[in-house]
Amino acid sequence: MTMSAEPNLTTEERTELFGDFNPAEHAAEAERLWGGTPAWTDAQRRAASFTKEDWKRFMAEAAGIYARMTDVMRAGAPADGESAMDLAEEHRAHLTRWCYDCTYEIHRGLGELYVADHRFTASIDETAPGLAAYFQTAIAANAARHDA
């Protein structure tokens, strides 16, 4: 599950933060997939209160996690190794802090979406080719490490 609430931003702020990506264009699909779940309700409530500065902090934290995961991957560490799993756990905690209660089950599903949906794969792999699959493996290994 991802956050997809329409950001409480002006058109200019949304363009500054998200570029060509418009969350509203994906809202119906996201609601069809997750609408009515507690995580969906929580994500919608939280996102509706975000300021431009909140979005900047959220995105900067996420970018930092992705950059460190890229470094671990490029260093040749296994995706199911300690370093990658620790970053997967940091990613899960980031989502819980900002978006919704990201259980290990939800996080595992998100990781699967990273490789099953070409849009996610392409977006994540812009950071580094192969990162989506590496991240998915790290997320699954982290969930298994926590018996989830």
N, C-alpha and C positions, 0 to 999 in steps of 0.2 A: 504494500500500500504506500502511496506517495501522498504528499500534500497537494491539493489541487484547488483549494479555495481561491476565489477571485481576490487577488491582493487588494488591500485597501490603499491603493496608490493612484496618483494621477497617471495619465497616459505617458507623460514624459518620464516620470519616476519608474514606471514599469519597463519602459524601453531602456532606460539607463541600467536597471538591474538585470533584466532578463533578455535584452536584445530582441531578436525576432520571436522568441518564445512567448506565447500568450497563454497563460494558464486557463483562461476561459474557453479556449478552443478544445481543451481536453476534459473539461469539467463534466460533461454529460457521460463520457465513457468511464471516467473514474467513479462517478456516482452510480452508474449501472453495475460496476464491479464491486464496489465497497459500500455504497450508500446504505444507511441503516445500521452499520456495525458501530460498536462503541468507539473504535479507533477513528472511523470516518467522522463521527460526531465531534470527537475531541479535536481532530485535526482542523475541521471547519471552524470550530470555536476559537482555537488558538490563532489560526492564520488570519481570521477576521480582525484580530486585535493588533497584528504586527504593524509597526511603523516602518518607514523606509530604513531606519537604522537597525531595527530588528532583522529585517531581511538581509541587510548587509552582513550583520554578525552571523546569522544562520548560514549564509552562503560562504563566508570566509572560513568558518569552522569546517564546513563540508569540504571545501577546496583543500584545506590543510590535511584532512584525513585522506582524501584521494591522492594528494601529492606524496604523503608518506607511504601509502600503499603502493604507489608507483615505484618509489625508491626501493622498497622491500622486494617487489617483483623484479626490478632490474638488477638488484644485487644477487638474484638467483635463489632467494629463499623459497622454500616450498610454500604453496598457498595454504597447506594444512599445517604449517609450522607455527611455532609460538608467536613470532613477530606479526605474521599476517592475521592470526586469530585474535591477537590483542587489538589490532587495528579494527578488525570486524566488530569486536566488542565495543570499542570506542565509537564506531559508527552507530551501533544499536543504541548506545547511551545518548548519543547526539540526537537521534530521532526521538527518543523518549523525552529528552529535555525540551525539545523544540516543537514536536509535532503531535505525538500520540504515544500511548504505552506500547512500545515496540517489543512485544514478547519474542522469544526465540522462534516460535512458530511463524509469527508475522515476518520476522527478519529473514528467516529461511525462504519464505515465499517471495519476498522482495528480491533476494539474491537470485532465485529462479527466474523472476521476471527480467532481471538484468541480462540473462542470456536467451530467454524465450522470445522477448519482444525486440525486434530489430531496432526500434527507436531508442530504447534504453541502451542496447549494446553499442549502437553508433555513437550516442552521446557520451557514454563512459569511455569508449575506446578512443575518443578524441584526445583524452588525456594521455593515453598510451595504448597502442594496439595490444589487445589481449587482456586489458585490465578488467573488463566486465566478467570474463570467465574466471580469472584469478580471484576477483572479489567474491564471486558466487561460491567458489570452492572454500575460500576463507570463512565466509559466513556460515556455510553448512558445517564446516569443521568446528567452528566456534559453538554452534548450537549443539552439536554432538558432544563436545567437551563439557557442556553444561547439562548433559542428559536430556536434551530437548529435541 
